Amino acid sequence: MGHVTSVSPFAPKALPDVPEIPGVRFATAEAGIRYKGRTDLLVTVLDPGTVVAGVLTQSKTRSAPVEWCAEGLKSGKARALIVNSGNANAFTGKRGREAVEITAQAAAKAAGCSPAEVFIASTGVIGEPMDAGKFAHLLDQLAKDAVPGGFAAAARAIMTTDTFPKLATRSAEIGGVEVTLNGFCKGAGMIAPDMATMLCFLFTDAAIEQPALQALIAQEADRSFNCVTIDGDTSTSDTLLAFATGAAEARGAPRIADAADPRLASFRAALGDLMRELAILVAKDGEGITKFVTIDVEGAESDRAARTIGLAIANSPLVKTAIAGEDPNWGRIVMAVGKSGEAADRDTLSIWFGDFLVADKGERAPGYEESVVAKYMKGSDIVIRVDVGVGSGRNRVWTCDLTHGYIDINADYRS
Amino acid sequence: MGHVTSVSPFAPKALPDVPEIPGVRFATAEAGIRYKGRTDLLVTVLDPGTVVAGVLTQSKTRSAPVEWCAEGLKSGKARALIVNSGNANAFTGKRGREAVEITAQAAAKAAGCSPAEVFIASTGVIGEPMDAGKFAHLLDQLAKDAVPGGFAAAARAIMTTDTFPKLATRSAEIGGVEVTLNGFCKGAGMIAPDMATMLCFLFTDAAIEQPALQALIAQEADRSFNCVTIDGDTSTSDTLLAFATGAAEARGAPRIADAADPRLASFRAALGDLMRELAILVAKDGEGITKFVTIDVEGAESDRAARTIGLAIANSPLVKTAIAGEDPNWGRIVMAVGKSGEAADRDTLSIWFGDFLVADKGERAPGYEESVVAKYMKGSDIVIRVDVGVGSGRNRVWTCDLTHGYIDINADYRS
């Protein structure tokens, strides 16, 4: 990247300390795939018995690694995860598929498993042929070097235009035994909700059978990553994978087969919370961000309608530029609600910026004082609340503003 | 508007000379609704017998004037059209409806017709209460002063952030008699295809009955205004109205009752051509435009699918910023095709920038030379062609790039 990118003002001050997950080992390397002087290759070795669940982009032009993961999810068993940054291996035709196969075979040999148990994700430029020869020969030694922990280094190795690594941890109990959940993700542009957005990898030592893990992940993705948008553009490579090593079983944790098992209550809450934290970190690293925006929609026809309305607001260039300009231009919120396609009624619609009611049941709020609300807009965390007034559906969506920085970054990303 | 807006580099060098339309008279005034030192009020007086057809925004939060026009279109008779700029009278509640009624009554008195024969359109800021008292008292004198011709002044009076007036003319023959079609429109932001986009007014002396005119307008809107996007944001106020005075009947033109009448062939072609010219003028005045972009999609499942794919490309912030940056980043076109939701197959997809094949059936074209295509991207008219390779549907879409200028304009439109 030719441009200078400063770190997002919403970057956490420090990375969290995350504990090891028994059965998960990492190694990273500088393979020089595109970037120089930074890690761009992540090798993850997973103990035998690890199950994997995932959600993948719904794009019709999805990348070769995404197609590979879709195949692998059918068996649901994982022994290795290989991630590279700098090249998405997307729209690379037959050579793209070959690069994936070469990678899987090399990783399988290194981890002592079958290629079908290797998961692969690639992120970076679309359409550049991917030369797996650049890193396939490194996998054997990296698998040997892989050590428990190392989550922070792993989160760094998968970054592209991200300005900070995104890492989080939670603990939960299953049957009275504590289990750990760690996750990291990346994403800064081409971020829009169509299943799992961007790359996200979750790890736990809980013993959960694959169908149950898949159900949990799908439900929670809908309430986290699928509620985040930077620019409405859906990547060819979006991949969310969750690996459960089952190592907690040795410490007495029960093995859970059913997502509805009440013993999963703590785990489910921790998982959802972890995924929301990671999703919010993605929004907080939106390209060119100066304002972090939370949009609460209530009174919609359904929860799903509330999300659609929230995303129509969050994806509107006019709303996003108004926020960048610190302009409490609530008329643009009205516009976005109107264009969302969901049930709405102008005369029941109310809008708040922060605690300030600006529009009340179809017209400007009687007590509205623009100067007061304009002051609120100068803050860096903006909350927009919309009551559609036609039902009881609600949802929350996260996004950022649209600034000169976004244009700077994306007008010359490849140069 | 506090910012300095320079005229779009795509503004026509001169406005076309447009002939009078018998039965149509205009007057404009500086009513000071929001702007100072420019006209912001248009009064149009139409001869008895004029029929009107139209298409209106599908927004769920549509403005009071749009609701008024929807009512008026049921009878399909028009004697006056009142347009103001500076205030959209949208999301203005009961007072908004009252302002429309006051305007209609004053205009009806001035034109000697019933309020139901008065059509009203308002454009500008959303959510500001509209004071019809600012101009209702002017309507009587303006109706008296209205003169044939004056199309250029009319086109100027309805501008908001437009940097140039948008006016076009065509002629056609019906039953061997020449008829005239004139039109003008406005729109520069909050432009996206959901029925008629922005304000557009068409006038003809042809004698066409209302249902036939309505059918023609709806069909041609789908191939013109509904194929233009600036920012994907759909206005609360989009209004396209077509007025046919029937004055050509006195010169021997037949009165046409059926849109499928073969005698309408010339008229239909001229109407479509006129509407496309006006729609393209809207794209050429997109806020902050530096590149005018034509997107040709072929090989889609249907013509409608081709338009959806074209609009997914045209609305993608990543595609638009790449074009602004003169970057032939065709990977983002791949991404946009993939996210459109329409049938597509990565391995049959081919993409051209101008005459340069950049992606060929699922991977980078063998002869692709980035430096050559980068030179093409430095031009001001960019043509992107996409062959989806799954069917025979085709469509064309027009848009502009996304630049710092768009952000400048929209971060402080109201200040």
Interface residues (C-beta under 8 A of the other chain):
Chain A: T57 S59 K60 T61 R62 A88 A90 F91 T92 G93 K94 R95 G96 V125 I126 G127 E128 P129 G189 M190 A192 D194 D231 G232 D233 T234 S235 T236 N315 S316 P317 L318 T321 A322 A324 G325 D327 N329 W330 G331 R332 V334 M335 A336 V337 G338 K339 S340 G341 E342 A343 A344 D345 R346 D347 L349 A359 K361 G362 E363 R364 L402 T403 H404 Y406 I407 N410 A411 D412 Y413 R414 S415
Chain B: T57 S59 K60 T61 R62 A88 A90 F91 T92 G93 K94 R95 G96 V125 I126 G127 E128 P129 G189 M190 A192 D194 D231 G232 D233 T234 S235 T236 N315 S316 P317 L318 T321 A322 A324 G325 D327 N329 W330 G331 R332 V334 M335 A336 V337 G338 K339 S340 G341 E342 A343 A344 D345 R346 D347 L349 A359 K361 G362 E363 R364 L402 T403 H404 Y406 I407 N410 A411 D412 Y413 R414 S415
